[in-house]
């Protein structure tokens, strides 16, 4: 029973970490219509920023400042958001598939830097000894995982509350106006490009926070953690849960991570050990099939976008 409880808490912490990243994507795509296919890159920026600031000193690698975890969690979204604002100022005049190609290329570039800049990121060996919240409880897995679940759940709840307020604010209404009809929004004096940069930076900052939380929960990061499969997972979570709906983003994260975990357990149980590395690709197939099936019956996801009655742009 205790093992089940420990695993359930571990599962929910991981799912909520993805939920935070998914909330960031919802700001960009669900609210503003920005087609960001570089999610993994901004998650990586947050994870590496926090790791470099909080890990102990290591020979041959920059960083190792040994700062408190909470400072890493503050710095991660700031750096990820600043990087996104700089990138957005250059790229957000692009639209649809052009923006998707650009952000995908940026994510690949970030992953390659993480892989090759050994003096900064540890290269293919990654960064270990990342301090974990409640590290003194590691010898008690149930209590350790439950304590982390409480902490990550609190962060998720505060973030959700803040984003809900933003969604219903004049700023959030402008984002949806730009998404639906940019020309109409501009005719009312709204600077569409400025609002897109703000949304892109905020969403990426939230992704960076999710990366930092995940890094400190696991205690180790490496470049292979931030590949295109992560971006696919987060997009599937948002679409299945319901794009434009913060509740849907969190629900989709839990459901898709559950499907991912269950399919991995099934493959481990029924596929011979020598074929499991190849069979792991079937996890992507399972999620793809589930996504396609859902879109046939519920094109707007499990929880569609909430219709907010408001004065819209008058504020």
Buried (B, 14 or more C-beta within 10 A) or exposed (E): EEEEEBBBBBBBBBBBBBBBBBBBBBBBBBBBBBBBBBBBBBBBBBBBBBBBBBBEEBEEBEBBEEBEBEEBBBBBBBBBBBBBBEBBBEBBEBEEEEBBEBBBBBBBEBBEBBBEBEEBBBBEEBBEEBBBBBEEBEEBBBBBBBBBBEBBBEBBEEBBEEBBEBBEEBBBBBBBBBBEEBEEBBEEEBEBBEBBBBBBBBBBBBBBBBBBBBBBBBBBBBBEBBBBBBBBBBBBBBBBBBBBBBBBBBBBBBBBBEBBBEBBEBBEEEBEEEEEEEBBEBBBEBBEEBBEEBEEEEEBBBBBBBEEEBEBBEE
